[in-house]
Amino acid sequence: MLKFKVIFEFINGRSKELKFEAISKKEVISHITKDERFISNEKELVHINLNNVVQFMVTEEKFN
């Protein structure tokens, strides 16, 4: 499993960062766009209304 960081930017100017474990970036994006509800690494259930999202960015976290 790889670790990903997703940053959501909302229409009100706020942003939210969540962390995910997944096999690929495609899996993370699919999970976001299908469910609008996911579990972050912190094990909290987070609901994101995609109608309020301007954009989101998915990046893989690199570890040395």
Stockholm file with secondary structure:
# STOCKHOLM 1.0

chainA/1-64         MLKFKVIFEFINGRSKELKFEAISKKEVISHITKDERFISNEKELVHINLNNVVQFMVTEEKFN
#=GR chainA/1-64 SS CEEEEEEEEETTSCEEEEEEEESCHHHHHHHHHHHSEEECTTCCEEECCGGGEEEEEEEECCCC
#=GC SS_cons        CEEEEEEEEETTSCEEEEEEEESCHHHHHHHHHHHSEEECTTCCEEECCGGGEEEEEEEECCCC
//
